[in-house]
Amino acid sequence: MHPLLKNLIQSLSISILCLLGTCALSVGQDSKSDSPGSEKIYDTEKKTEGLLSPADSLRSIHFPPGFVKTLFAAEPEIRQPIAATTDPRGRVWICENYTYSDRELNFDLSLRDRIVILEDTDGDGQMDSRKVFWDQGTRLTSIEIGFGGVFVLCAPNLLFIPDRNRDDIPDGPPEILLDGWNDNAVRHNIANGLMWGPDGWLYGRHGILATSWVGIPGSSPSQRRSINCGIWRYHPGHQHFEVVAHGTTNPWGMDYDKNGNLFMINTVIGHLWHVVPGARFDRMYGSHFNPYTYETIGQTADHYHWNKSGGEAWSDTKKIGVTPQTDRFGGGHAHCGLMIYVDQSWPEKYHNTVFTCNLLGHRINNDRLEKKGNGFTGKHNPDFAKSTDSWFRGIELIRSHDDGFYILDWQDTGECHENDGVHRNSGRVFKVKFLAENVSHPAPNLYALSTDKLFSLITKSRWHFEKAAIVLRERTHASREEREKVGTLLRAASDRSPAIRFMKWIFSADHGADKLFGENELPKKLNLITSAVLSETVNPGDAELAHLHLLRTWFNEATLKNTIPAADFFPELARQSRSPAVRLEIATCLPKLPPKTRLATAKQLLRFAEDSHDQTQPLLIWYGIEPLVIKFPSESANLAIASRFPKVTKLIARRLTERIENPLIAQNVISIIRKSPAKLATLTGIANALRGRRQVKMPNGWKNLVAELPDGDYRPLLDEIGVVFGDGKSLQKILEVATDSNGDPQMRGQALLTLAENQFDNLLNLLNQQFNDKQVRRYVIQAYAYCDAPEISAKLVNQFSNLKPASQLATINTLTKRKSWAMDLLLAVNKSQIEKFHISAWHARQIDNLGDEELSKKLEATWGTVRKSTEEKNLEIQLVRKQMSNIKADNIDFEKGKVLFQKTCSNCHVLFGVGGTIGPDLTGGNRHDLGYLLENIVDPGSSVAQNFRTSILNLVDGRTLTGVVLSQTENTLQLQTSEKIVSIARGDIEAIQPTLNSLMPGGLLNSLDAGQRRNLIGYLLFN
């Protein structure tokens, strides 16, 4: 049943439901209740130092001249404000979230969240009326008004609470519109951010810590859509849900600019992102659902809000505070709330600029949007506002009816209730306006206006457009007469107003484009505009916006009706397009086009070489055509050859090579190499696809092709590929590089590893011959891991004391990959041939992962316990803390500490620019806090995100590898080990065993005596 019809039926049953007591609500004018239900609101945050009064907190925020601030509301009237919206009467609806708790508890379901309505009746910027609308929420994160009720997110559900008579009392219990949102592991990355988009859809966001499978209640798994992090949207009228864009970390703010371009705010890996349908953005960790994504789109901003270039890690701000450098850059990595100012009364420098709350920097950042390529770049402006209140945690920015905005202040000392407890009994809402004169502006009641008057207000401001749209949509859904009236008004209105364009967009989504434009009129309108541009009879800027509006309308139509209305005009439209922004918009439509039309449209888009270096356009085209590459290999190869985008050519070649065993596909790959001008890109894609594989059948014509090609930068790639194809000449060239004593040591070493990975017939003899060459010895030792020969372990153990540190580490890595070799290693430690500290905690866990009971017992007796209980870990922390009780910089041997760091930590962590990048950079971390150091060293896996847990891989050649699975295709698996990223052929994997462990193991200090522990910890503490 259509949800609006269901609302109508339910509204007839209000009195019955209330008589039966089904509306368990606490509502009333000026409610002062202490808690959402009967439970007492309690704090676990015991610290109150720095907690200011609401008035002092207001005084602590400093805005530019001309902006006036007021305290709109504060505790006890409002607490824990996590989200808000305004209704067409200008009232503020606020979500109070009490169930969100500390990390150990996650969500306290003994409490209840609630929705509170605040009203400023006299327009003085201060709340003077308060109601509780609903107090039965759990995990309540966001709210939006419309369609005769209230939409709220309470994971695992998207709910609709009907209130058709607008008496601020729910008409009945909430309806579940969508379910399947993760409501536990996702934690503070939970589904959030309800917001009406300019297209009439209800948008939302989702973070990275867990995956949700979302659908209409009762949907089968195949009918649901998965989202891990990114942007989604839902159309209440059509009950359609889709994921708009995948990626980032934890988006917690979203808005659209004056032309309807959507932007979101994010944390850690970059703050500002231009959201286009079909995008796959960078992720903080883990891989995209589609294994053939290959490459991802970076942030839109050209800067970070912390001193990243100066060596600070993103996490430093929450540990050591805002340094002077990070203060200058913007205050830190954590952002919440996004507002783009699109009206005219503020100073011009703020027009169409981005505002976002910076949690740890206690401020509001400001970025300006500039056109760049097919999209935008975000440029850093001076911070808009700063607070000296250390508890200030701005979480959302909400427009007001009078061209001002509200700031929701969560009021807490921490970032995510992680370790410092929860302070539930505080929260503030500030009101900010820019005033030429101090005049109060009571909010209008848009519900009371006629349709004609309401329509005339659409262009007054963004707030008036958004709220008028709510009322007009309700009327057009309820009445055919109103629908026809609004349609007539829209057809007569000028397209030059953004608000009118948005309303047409929304009307088309709700009722069909034919109701506004006529049957199949969209293509005609697009062709007319295109012809006008080519004949230079219209302003290019106006034409661009008209194109964008109609393309977005078409995209809505195709999505909601699951049909492709008149799509054949797209290739010609792409060919004639003079606007980079329009070409980007066409690229977003690719997934909706029929296959042949999609490929033809992509071919035209790929002609525009000026777009080839854009951050988004090449990858957006790739995401659109990737599902067709294997289905249409010849057409895809022709696309790659004609393409003026080297990146797209590379990715097509890579995807085809995944199926190169197919003779037809193999010949298409050969054709791309021969005919494409982007040969280096093509060969790079092929090499990437074959990495980790071996003994792949050589395509017909490969040898002739290699003979045809002149020597150049791509010759090493031809040899690398040739080895996988079993080309004797390529193998011979690799062998010549490996054995050239005068050659570059790194190139020789990589050649030896290539031969090892491809199981060179005489590998063991070759490695034995090269072992005495100190320049490549560590590579030889790594390559020994591929040789199942019992004498290798004895040789490495006996030579260990003569090896350099890098070769010693390679030796331990190699010996821990096979059971018998690991036993020989432990026996050598017992005999003092190898010192115990050479076996790191990671190596110990790798030995334990070999799955041999006798070996694990020997490990515990020789090295120590690998798997410890929480109690044992706490005792270890206490013991080491006691050992470090009088630790000082002047009683540390820093040279010995440095050596220990290099042996135990530097493979994964950078310190002062040196080390691996698998784990966080420790240079600016909170390593000067002994407690922090010990907690992270002893128990690093206490909280491991699902996508960052290790797996144990047993290989058919007898090796066992431990690492994080980064991505998988039909042929290979990418594994991040503690040493490097390795590609492994699926045929070489015997079994995969997932674990709950972090890549960094516990027990790091087990192999160190008290003196070594002191030197290592002292080196980290004081260096």
N, C-alpha and C positions, 0 to 999 in steps of 0.2 A: 504494500500500500504506500502511496506517495506520502512522505512525512508531513506535508502541509495539511493533507486531508486527515491524517491521523491526529494532528493537533486540533483540528476543528471538532472532530468527534470527541476527543478528550476534554475539550473546553466545555462541552455540554454536560460533562459528568463531574464538574468541580464540586458541586454541593454534596453529591453522593460520596465522593472520595473523602472529603473533609469530615463528613459525618461518621464515616467508617474509621476515621483516625489514621488514614494512610499518609497524610501530609504531616510527617513528624518534623515540624519546623519551629524554630525560635525566631519570630519576626515581630517587629513593632517599631514604633517611632522612637527615636533617640534611645535605642537600647544601650544599656551600660553593663551587660552581663560580662562576667570575668572570663568566661570560657565559651567555646563553641557549643559544647554540650554540658554535661554535668561535671566533666573532668576539670580539674584545676590546671591552668596553664603553668607549666613549670620550666625553670631554666636549669641547664646543666653547665652553662658558662658561668663560672663562679667569679671571674674577674669583673670588676666594675670600674677599674682605673680608666680614666679618660672618657667615661660615659657622661656626655653633656646633657643638660636640659634641652628640650625641644627648641626653646627660644635661643639658647646659646649655640645650638647646632645650626640654626638658621643664620645667625650672625657670622658663623665661621665660613659660610660659602660666599665667595667673592665673584661677582659678575662684571662684565664690561659696563662702562657708563651708559645710562639710558635704560638699563634693565632693572625692573623692580621685583623684589622677592617678598613673598609672604609665607607664613606657616599655614598651610591649608588644613592639615590634620596631623595629630600625633597620638602616641599612646596616652591614655588607655582606649581612646576612640578607634585607633587603628594600630594593628600590630602585624609584623611579618608580612608586609605587602609584597607579594611575589609577582603580581601582574595586575593590569587595570585596563579599562576602556571607558569611553564616555558614551552616553546614549543621546538620542535626538533632543533631549531636554537639557543637555549640558551637564547632567549629573555624572559623577565618577563612580564606576562600579569596580570594586577592588577585591582581589582574591587574597585572603589571609591564609597562609600555609603554616600549619602547626605540625603536621605529620612528618615533614622532612626532618630527619634527625642526624645524629653523628654517624660516623662511618661504621661503628660496630653494630648499631641498631638499624641504620639505614632509614626506615620509616616507622614511626611510632603509631600503630593503628589503634591504640587505645584513645587517641585524640581524634578530633574532627576539624577539617578545614571549613572555611565559610566565605560567603560572598556578602560584602557590605556595600550599601549605596550611600554615598556622601553627596550632599548638595549645598551649594553656596547660593542662597536665595536672593541676597542683595548685591552680589557681584563684587564684594570687597576682597576676594582672594582667600577667604577663610570659610571652612565648612561650618554650617550652622544647623544642619539636619542630617540625621544618621538613621539608617535602617539595616537590619540584617535580613537579606533576601533568602539565604539558604545556608544551613549549617551542618550538612551531612556529608561533606566532601572528604575524600582521602586522596593524597598525592595530587592535590589541585594545583595546577601550574598556570592556567591561562583562561581567558574569557573573551567572548565577543557577543554583541547584541544583533538580533535580526530575525526575520521570518516568524515574528510573533513569539519570541522567547529568547533564551540565553544559551549559547554554546559554551561548554566548559570541557577542559581536558582533565580527566581524573584517571590516570592509567590504572587498569588496562583499557579504559574506554574513552571515546569521545561522546559526550552526553549532550542532550538537548533538553533544557528545562522550560516547558511552555508557560507563557504568561501573556495570552492573547488579549486579555482585557487590560493589561498594563496596570494592574493594581499593586504590583510589587509583591504579590503572593503567588508562588507557583501554582499552576492549574492542576498539577498532579505530580506523580513521581517522575524522575528523569527518564528519558528514552535513551537507549543505547544506539547511536548511529553507526559507530565503528568500534570494533574491539581488536585485541591482539597487540596493543602497545605493551612493551616490556615494562614491568612495574617493580622490578627489584634490582637486578644487576646493573641496570642502566644508571641508577643513582642520580647524581646531579646532572647527568646528560639526558634526562628524561624528556619525553615528548612535551613540547611547549610552544608558546608564541602564536596563538590564534590571531589572525588578522585578515580583514577583507582586502583582497588584492584589487588592482584596478580593472581586472577582468571579471569580477563578480564571484570568484572562487574564495573559499576559506582556506587560508594558508597556515602552515605550521612548520615546526622544526624538530630535529631529533639529533641526539649526540652519539658519540662513538663507543660508549662502554658496553653496549649490548645491541642485539638485533631484534627488531619487532616484525611480526608478521601480521599485517593489518588487512581487515576486510569487514564487510557487513556481517553482523552476527549470524552465525550459521554457515558462513562461507567455508568451502572445502579448502585444503591447503593450496590446491592449484589456482583457486580464485583469489588468493591473498597476494599482497605485494610486500616484499621485504624492504626494510630500510634500516640502516645501521647508523649513518650520520648523513645529514643533508636536509633538503627542503621538500615538503609534500603539500598537496592541496586536495580539497574535497568540495564538491559542488552539492549543496543540500537539496537543490531542486531535482537533480538527476541521480543523486546518491552515488556519484562517481568519485573514486579515490585514485590518485596516482602520485608517484614520486617524481618531482620536478628535476631535482639535481642531487647527485650523490657526492659525499666527501666532506672535508674539513675536520673539525674536532668537536666543538660544542657550540653551535650557533645559538645565540640568545639575544637576537635583535634583528629586526627586518623592517624595511620601508621601501617605497618607490619614489623615483624622482619626478620632475614635472612632466616628463614624457612617458611615464609608466614603466621605466626600467627598474627592475627589482634588485635590491642590494641587501646583504646580510652582514652581521657583525659576528666575530668569532674570537677564539682564544688560541694562544700558544703558537700555532704555525702561521699566523698572519691574521689581521683583524678584519679587513674589508674585502668583500667578494661580490662581484657582479653575477647575479643569478640568472642564467639563461637555461631554458628547458633542454634537458639532455646532457647537461654538463656533468663531468666527473672531475671533481676537484682533488687537490692534494689531500692526503690523509695524515693525521699525526702518526699513525701506525696501522698495520694491517693492510689488506688488499681489497680491491673492489670486487663485487660479486662476479662481474664478467672478467674471466681470466685473460681475455684478449684486449683489455683496456690499454695495456702496454705503457702509456704515458698519460699524465694527468695535468690539469690546468691549475696554475698557481694563483695566489691572491691578486686582487686588483690594485691594492695600495702598493706604492713603490718604496715603502718604508715600514719600520717596526716601531712600536712605542716603548721599546727598551733598548739598552745599549748593546745590541747584538753584535754590531761590528767591533765593539770594544772588548769582546770576550765574555760578557755576562750571559749566563744562561737564562732562559725564560722563567725558570723557577726561582731565580735568585731574589726577586722582589718580595715574594711572600716569605722568604727566609731571613733576609738581611735588611729589608726595607728598600726604599727608593733612593738609589745613589744619585749624586748630582748629575751624572751623565744621563741616567734613565729619566730623571726629572725633566731634563731638557728635551728628551726624545718623546715624552708623553706619559710616563708614569707606570708602565708595566704591561704585561701580556693579557690581563684578564679584562674582558669587555662585556657589558650587558646593556641592552637597550639600544635602539637606533631610531633616529628621527632625521629626515631630510627636510630642511626648511625650503618650501616652494612658494611661499606667498611674498608680498612686496613691502610690508611696512617696516621690517627690520632693516638695518644698514645693508647696503648692497653687497658688501663683502661676505655676508652670510647667505645670500641667495643661492639655492640649490647646493648647499654644502651639507655635510654629514656630521651629526652630533651623536656621540656615544659616551656612556658612563664608563670610566676606568676605575675598576674596583679598588685595586691596590694603590693606585695613584691618587685616590680621593679627588677626582676631578671629572670634567666633561671634556673629552677630546673633540677636535674639529678638523675634518678633512675636506678639501675641495675636490670636486669631480671634474676632470678634464677629459675631453675626447682624445682617444689614442687608438689608432688602427681601426678595427671593427668595433671596439668597445670603449673602455674608459681606463684611466689611471687615477688612483687616489693620491693626492698630494697633501703633505702635512701643513696644516695651519697652526698658529699658536693656540694653546689650550683655551677653550671658551670660559671655563670656570674652574675654580679650585676651592677645596675645603680644607681647613686645618683640623677638622674633627676626625680623629683616628678611627672612629666607629662608622663613619660615613661609607655606605655601600650602595651607591646608586645602581638600581637594577632595571629600571625602565623609564622611558621618556614618552609622555602621552600628550598629544595636542589638546588644547582647550578651545572653546568657542570664540574666545576673544583674541585670537592670534598669539596666545601664549602657550605655555606647556607646563605639565606637572612632572616632578621628579619623584619617583618612588625610592625611598631610602630604607633598605633592609635592616640597617643598624645592627652591626655585629663586628667582632674583632677579626674573624677568620674569613676565608674565601669561600669555602664550601662546607662548613661545619665538619671539617675533617678531624682535627685533633684537639681543638680548643673548646669544645662544647657548644651548646646552643643557647642563644639568648632570645627567647620567644616573646618576652614582655616589652619589646620596644619596636618602633617603626614610625617613620615620618613620611609625610607627603608635602612637598614644597611646590608653590605656584610661582611661575616666572612670567613676566610680561615686559614688552618693550613699550614704553609710554612717552608720547610727546607731551601729554598732559595727564594728570592723575584723575581719570574718570572711571567710575565703576561701570561694568557692562554685565548686567544680569543675563543669564542664558535664555535664549528663545525656546519655545516649545514647538519644534518642527511638526510634531504630530497634529497640532491644531491648525496648520496652514492648509490652504487649498492646494491642489496639484499644480495649478498655474503659478502660484506664489512660490511654492516649493521648488519648482523647476527654475524659476528666475534666480534662486539663491545658489544654485549649483556652482556657478562661476565665481562666487564671492570669495571663497577661501577653500583650502583643502578640507578643513573641518566641516564646513557647510556641505561640500560635495559628498563626503563620506556619510554623513548622517542623513542628508536628504536622500541619498541612494538607498539607505536602509528603509526609509518610509515608502519611497516610490516602488521599491521591489515588493514590499508587502502588499501595496495596493494593486499592482499589476498582476500579482498572483491570485489575489482574491476576487478581482473583477475584470471581466472582458472589456467593459467600457473604459476602465482606467488604463488597461493595456493598450487599447487603440488610441486613447488620448495621448499617452506618453509617447507612443510610436510616432504619432503625427507631430508632436513637439520636437522630437529628435530629428525627424527628417527635415524639418524646417530650420533647424539650428545650424550655425556655422561650425564646420569641423576644426576651425583654427583654435578653438578653446580646448585645452587638454581635458577639462571636466566633461565637456560634451562628447569628446572622443571616448573617454572612459565609460560614460553612460551608454553610448551605443554598443560598446564592447560588452558591457554587462547585460543590456537588453537582449543582445544576440545570443549570449550564453544561456539566459533564462528561457527565452521564447523562440529562438531560432533566427538565423540571419535573414531568412526569407521574409519574416514578419517586418523587417526593417528595410531591407534592400530589395526584396523581390526575389523570385526564383532564379537561381544561378546568376545573380547580378554581381557577385564578388569578383569573378574573373574579369568581367567587362570593366568594372571600375578600376581594377588594377591595371588593365591594359590601357585604359584612357589616361590614367596618371602617368604611366610609363611613356606613352606617346607624347604627352605634354612636356615631360622632362626632356625627351630627345629633341623636341622641336623648340625647346627653351621658351615655352609660353607660360611656365609657372616658376615660381621661386623654388630652387632645389631644396631648401630647408623645409618649406611647406610640403613639397612632394615626398620628402623622406618620411615626415611624420604621418602623412596620409598612407603611404605604403606600409609603414609599421603597424598602423591601426588596422588596416584591412588584413594584413598577414596574420596578426594576432587574433582577429575575429575568425579567420579561416581555421587557424590552429584550434581554437575553442570548438568550432563546429565539428571538425574532424574527430576531436577527442570525445566530445559528449555524445555524438550520434554514432560513433564507431564506423563512420563512412568517410569516403574521400570525395568531397564535393568538387567536381571540375578541377582535378589536379594537373591535367595535362599542360596547362599554361605555365607551370613552374620552370621548366628548362629555358623557355624563351624569356621569362621574367628575369631569371638569373643571368642570362646572357646579356641582357640590355641594362642591367642595374648599374647605376653610377654611384650608389651610396654604399660605403663599407658597412654601415649599420644595417641597411636593408639586406645585404648579403649575409650578414650574421643571422638575421631573422629568418631568412630562407633556410639557412643551415639548421636552425632549430626545428624546422618543419620536416626535414628529411625522414625521420623515423615514421612519419604518418603517411608518406607517399608510397604508391605501389612500386614494386622493385624496379621495373624498367624506367619508370619516371624518376625514381630516386637516383639511379645511376646516371641518367641523362642530366638531371639537375646538378648533381655533384660534379660531373664533367665540366659544366659551364662555370661553376663556382671555382674550380681548380685552375681556370684560365687566368685568374686575377693574381698575377705574381706579387702585386703589392700587398696582398693579404697573407702571403706565405709565412711571414715572420710575426704575424699577430699571435698573441698569447692564447687566444681561444679558438679562432676560426679553423685552423688546420685540424685540431683535435675534435672539434664539434663535427666537422665533416667526416672524420674517421669514425667517430662513434655512430654516426648515422648510416654509413655504408658497411661497417664491419660485418653485420649479420648476413650480408649478401655475398661476401668475397668468395667463400667456398662454394656457395650455390651457383654463382656465375663467375667462374674463374677466368674465362677468356675476356669477358667484358671488364672484369676488374683489372686484369693485366693491361688492357688497352687504356683504362683509366689511369693506371700508374704511369704508363709511358707518356700519355698526353699531359699529365699533371705538371704544373709549375710550382708545386709544393713538395720539395724534397722529403719533408717529414711524412706526408701522406704516402708518397711513393715507397718510402722505407717500410711503413707499417703494412701496406698492402703486400709487399714482398715477404715480409715476416709472416703474415697470416697465411699466405699461400704455401710457404715453406713448411708450415706445421703439417701439411698434407702432401708433402713432396713425393711420397711413395706412389701417389696416383700419377700415371704417365701423362695424362692431359694437363694436370696442374704443374707437373715438373717442366713441361715444355713452355708453359706460360711464364714460369719463373725464369727460364733461360731467355725467353723473349724480352722480359723486362730488363734483364742485365744487358742484353745486346742493343736494345733500342732506346732505353731511357737515357737522357743526358745526365741524370742524377745517379751515376754508377756507384759512387762511394756510399750514398745513402742506401741504395738497393742492396749492395753487398753487406752493409752493416745490418740491415734488417734480416737478411738470410742467415748471417752468422749468429745473430741473437736467437733466432728460432732453433738453430742446430746446437746451441751451446748446451752441453750436458748429454747430448746424444752421441751415439757412435754406430759405426757399421750401417749407415743409411745407404740404400742402393743409389748408385751414381746415375743421375739422369742422362738420357741419351743426348749426346751433343755437348756434354760438359767439357770433355777434353778439347774438342775443337774450339769451343768458346774461349777457354783459357789460353789457347795458342793464339787466338785472334787479338786478345787484349794486350795493349802495350804495358810495359812496366810503369808503375805509378804508385800513388799513395795507397791504392787498394790491393796491391800485390800481397801483403801479409794476410789480408782477409781472404783472398782466393786460396792461399795455402791452408789457412785454418779450416775453411769450408772443405777443401779438397781432402784433408785428412779424414774428416767424417765420412766422405764419400769413398774412402779407400783408394784415393789417387796416389799411386806410388811416387809420382814426381813431387807432389806436395809433401808427402811423408818424408821423402829424401831431403827436401829443402828445410823442413822443420828439424830434421836430424842434423843437417849441416849447421844450422844456427845453434843447436844445443851443444854441439861438440867443438865449436869454434873457440879455442882458448883465448883468442884476441878480441872476441866479440863483447858486446855489452852484457854484463852479468845478469841484469834483470831480464833482458830479452832471452838469454840462454836459459835462465831459470824457468821462464814461462813456457819456453819450447819444451823443456823436460816435462813439465806438468801436463802440457798438451799431449805429449807422447804417452804419458802414464794414463791420463784419462781415456785415451783411445786404445789402451791395451796393446802398445807396441810389442811385437813378438819377442824381441830380445831385450825387454825392458830391464830385468834384473842385472844382466851383464853390463848394460849401458850405464846404469846407475852406479854399480860398483866401480866402473872405470872413472866416473866423474867424482866419486866421493872425496878423493884427496884434494880436489880443487876447492880451496877455501872460499872462492868467490861465489860458487854456486852450491856449496854444501847444504845450506838450509833448504834449498829447493829439492836437492836429491833426497834429503831426509823426508820431506813432505811426500815426494813421489813414492818412496818406499811403502807408504801406506797401501798402495795398490797392488803390492806383491805379497802373495800369501806364501811366504818362505820362512820357516822357523829360525833360520840362522840370522835373520835381520835383527831380531831383538837382542841377541847376544852381542852382535857387532856394535849396536848403538849403546848398549849398557857399558861395554868395555871402553868405548871411545868417549863416553860422556864427559869425563873430567877434562878432556883435551879440546872440547868444543867451545865456541864463542856463545854468549848468552842467547842470541837469536837462534842458533842451531840447537842449543839445549832445549829451548822452548819447543821448537819443531819436533825434537825427539820425544818429549813427553806427549805432545799432541798425537804423534804417530803411534806410540806404544799403547795409548789408551783406546785405540780403535778396534783392537782384537783381543779376545779373551786370553790366549796363551801369552801374548806379549805383555798384557797388563799384569799378569801374574809374575812374569819375569821382572817387570819394573818394581813391583812391591817387594820381591825377594832381594832385589838390588838395594832398596832402601833399608831393609833389615840388615844387610851386610855392610851398610855404610858406603856402598859404591856410589850412591846418589843420595844427596841430602833430602830430607823429608820436605823441606819448604818448597822444593821444585814442583811438588804435586799441589796444585792449587785446588781450591774448593770446586771449581768447575771440572777439573780433571777427575777429582774424587767422584763427583756425581756421574760423570761419563763412565767411569769404571763400574759404578753401581748399576748404571743403565744397561750394561752388557748382559745382565740377567743371569749371572752364574752365582749360585748360593755360596759355593766354596770361595769364590773370588771376593764376594761381598764381605764374608767373615774375615778374610785376610786383610781386606781394606780397613775394616773397623779396628782390627788388632794393630795394624801398622800405622794408619793415618788418623783414625778417629771416626766418630759417628757421623754419617751423612744426613740421615733423617732424624731430626730432633723434635721433641714435643715443645709446645709453647712454654711449659714450665722449665724445661731444660734450657731453652733459649734465654729466658729471663734470668736464670741462674748464671748463664755464661756472661750476659751483659753486666750483672752485678760483680762477677769475678774480675772481668777485664777493667771495669770502672775502678775497682779496688786497686788493681795493679797500676792504674794510671793516676792514683790519688795525688801524687806529688809531681806529676809530669810538668816539665817546664822546657822552654826552648833551649836553655843552656845545658840540659842534660840529655839532649838528643843527638845521635850521630846521623846527621842529615844525608851523608853520602850512602850509608847503609840503608837508610829509609828510602832513598831514591831508587836504589837497586831493587829493594823489595817491592816497591810500587811498580817498577817496570816488569817484574816477574809476575805479580799477582793481579794487577789492575790495569796496566796501560794497554793491554790488548783490546780492551773494551772502552776505556775512558781516556779522554784528553785532559792533560794538566799542563798549563802554560804552553799550549799549542802543539804538544807532542802526545801521541797515543791514538787509539782507535776511536771510532765514532759510533760504535754499537750502543753504548750507554751514554748517559748525560755527561756533558763537559763539567769537570770538577773544579775548573779554575776559579769561578766565582761562586761556587755553591756554598751551602751552609756547613762547610767542613771545619769551621772554627768552633763549632758546638760539639763537644765530646758526646753528649747524649744522642744527638742526631746521627753522628758518625756510627756509634755503636749499634743503634737500632737498625740502620740501613745495612751495615756490614753483617751483623749476626742474623737478621731476619729480613732479607730483601724481598722475599716473595710473599709477604703478609697480605698484599693486595695486588693481584695480577689481573689485568684486563683479559677478557676471553681471547681476543685476537693477538695477545702477546704471550701466550703460554707455549711452552716447549713441547716438542714431540720427539719420540725416539724412533729412528729409522734403522731397521735391520736390512742390510744390503745382501744381495745374493753372493757377493765375493767374500763374505765373512766379516766385513766391517760393520760397525755400529756408529751412527752419527746422532748427535743431540742438537736441536736448534728449533727456531721458530719458523714454521712454514709461512713464507711470504706470499707465494702465489702458486697456482697449479694450472697446467694446460693438459690437453689430452696426451701429450708426449713427455713432458718434463715437470719437475717440481723444484721450486726455488727455496732453499733452506738457509736461514741466517744462523750460522754457528758462532761460537765465541771467536773464531778466527776470521771468517769471511762469509760472503754469500756464495753458495755453491748451487749449480744446476745439476740435477740428477735425472737421468732417464727413468721413466716409470718402470721399464722392464728390469732395471737394476735394483728395484726396491722389493724386498721380500715381505716386509710388514711395517706398518706405521702404528705406533702406540702414542696417543695423545696423553699429556700429563697436565697437572695443575700448577706446574712450577714456572717461575720466572727464568729467563736466560741467565741471570745472575744467581748463582747458588748461595745458600747459607754455608756456614762453616769455614768462611774465608780464613779465620784465625787458627783453625785446628792445627795446621802444619807449622805454626810459628811458636817458638818459645817466648818466654816473658820479655826478653831483651829485644827480640825481633818485633814483637807486637808493639813495644814502646817506640821503637824507631819508625815503624811504618805509620802508626797513628800520629806520632809526633810530627813526622814529615807532612802529613795531611793537615794537621791542626795549625802548625806554626809557619809553614813555608809560604 
